[in-house]
Amino acid sequence: MRKSRTYGSVRGTPGNRRSYRDHRRHRSDVVIITASSLVNGTIDDLLRYAAGARGVGFYGPSASIIPDALFEQGADFILSHRVHDPERFVEALMSDIDIESALRKYQRQQTMLPASPYTSGCKVTSRG
């Protein structure tokens, strides 16, 4: 029989790494969740794991599609990218430039924050 070990308030056996991983998730200060969790069905579990975090954010292009819904679910910020010059981006792709080069040239990182009670929509800042 394996000897039991305590990880903080989580009890498990050595080799039962799930207990330790779950414990670590519950103790994270800041949690950044991939927006793919919207598609793969893990968003509810990940938000539950992040419940005690100081900050919860989402990362990825899918997150900027429905920011208000994510803020309502407890997101503090959204990190994403947007194409700042769509016409030139399309022209670059049509002239056989590879997509990675076109994205590097024509996209900007954006951070979205929830609206204050005094404004509508969300605050968006771009960089890059």
C-alpha positions in Angstrom: 0.0 0.0 0.0 1.3 3.5 -0.9 2.0 6.0 1.8 -0.4 8.9 1.7 0.9 12.5 1.6 -0.8 15.8 2.2 -0.3 18.7 -0.2 -1.6 21.7 1.7 -5.2 20.7 2.4 -5.2 18.1 -0.4 -4.6 14.5 0.4 -3.3 12.0 -2.1 -0.8 9.3 -2.7 2.6 9.9 -4.4 1.9 9.3 -8.0 -1.6 10.6 -7.7 -0.6 13.8 -9.3 -4.1 14.9 -10.0 -4.7 15.9 -6.4 -1.6 18.0 -6.4 -2.4 19.6 -9.7 -5.9 20.4 -8.6 -4.6 22.0 -5.4 -2.1 24.1 -7.4 -4.9 25.4 -9.6 -7.0 26.5 -6.7 -4.1 28.5 -5.3 -3.1 30.4 -8.5 -3.0 34.2 -8.1 -3.7 34.9 -11.7 -5.3 32.5 -14.2 -5.2 33.0 -17.9 -7.5 30.7 -19.8 -7.4 29.9 -23.5 -10.4 31.1 -25.4 -10.4 27.6 -26.9 -12.2 26.5 -23.7 -15.3 28.1 -25.2 -15.2 25.5 -28.0 -13.9 22.4 -26.2 -16.4 22.7 -23.3 -13.9 23.2 -20.5 -14.7 26.8 -19.7 -17.0 26.0 -16.7 -14.4 23.7 -15.1 -11.6 26.2 -15.6 -13.6 29.1 -14.2 -14.5 26.9 -11.2 -10.7 26.2 -10.7 -10.0 29.9 -11.0 -12.6 31.0 -8.4 -10.1 32.0 -5.7 -7.7 33.8 -8.1 -6.9 37.5 -7.8 -7.3 37.9 -11.5 -8.9 35.8 -14.3 -8.2 36.5 -18.0 -8.9 35.0 -21.4 -6.4 34.8 -24.2 -7.0 34.2 -27.9 -8.9 35.5 -30.9 -12.2 33.8 -29.8 -12.2 35.8 -26.6 -12.7 39.1 -28.3 -15.8 37.9 -30.1 -18.0 37.9 -26.9 -16.1 40.0 -24.3 -19.3 41.0 -22.4 -20.3 37.4 -21.8 -16.8 36.6 -20.5 -16.8 39.6 -18.2 -20.2 38.5 -16.8 -18.7 35.1 -16.1 -15.9 36.7 -14.0 -13.1 37.6 -16.4 -11.0 40.6 -15.4 -9.3 41.0 -18.7 -9.1 39.7 -22.2 -5.9 39.5 -24.3 -6.3 39.2 -28.0 -5.1 40.4 -31.4 -6.8 42.3 -34.1 -5.9 43.2 -37.7 -5.5 47.0 -37.8 -5.5 47.4 -41.6 -7.8 44.7 -43.1 -7.4 45.9 -46.7 -3.6 45.8 -46.7 -3.7 42.5 -44.8 -5.9 40.9 -47.5 -3.7 42.4 -50.3 -0.6 41.0 -48.6 -2.2 37.5 -48.5 -3.3 37.8 -52.1 0.3 38.7 -53.2 1.6 35.4 -51.9 3.1 36.7 -48.6 2.9 34.0 -46.0 0.2 34.4 -43.3 2.7 34.6 -40.5 4.5 37.6 -42.0 1.2 39.3 -42.8 0.0 38.8 -39.3 3.2 40.1 -37.8 2.9 43.2 -40.0 -0.8 44.0 -39.7 -2.0 42.8 -36.3 -1.9 44.5 -33.0 -2.2 43.1 -29.5 -5.2 44.3 -27.7 -6.3 44.2 -24.0 -10.0 44.4 -23.2 -11.2 45.5 -19.7 -14.8 45.5 -18.5 -16.7 48.7 -18.7 -17.0 50.8 -15.6 -20.5 51.3 -14.2 -20.5 54.7 -15.8 -19.7 53.7 -19.4 -21.1 51.2 -21.9 -19.1 48.6 -23.8 -15.6 47.6 -22.7 -12.3 49.5 -22.7 -9.9 48.4 -25.4 -6.2 49.3 -25.6 -4.0 48.3 -28.5 -0.2 47.8 -28.6 2.2 46.8 -31.3 
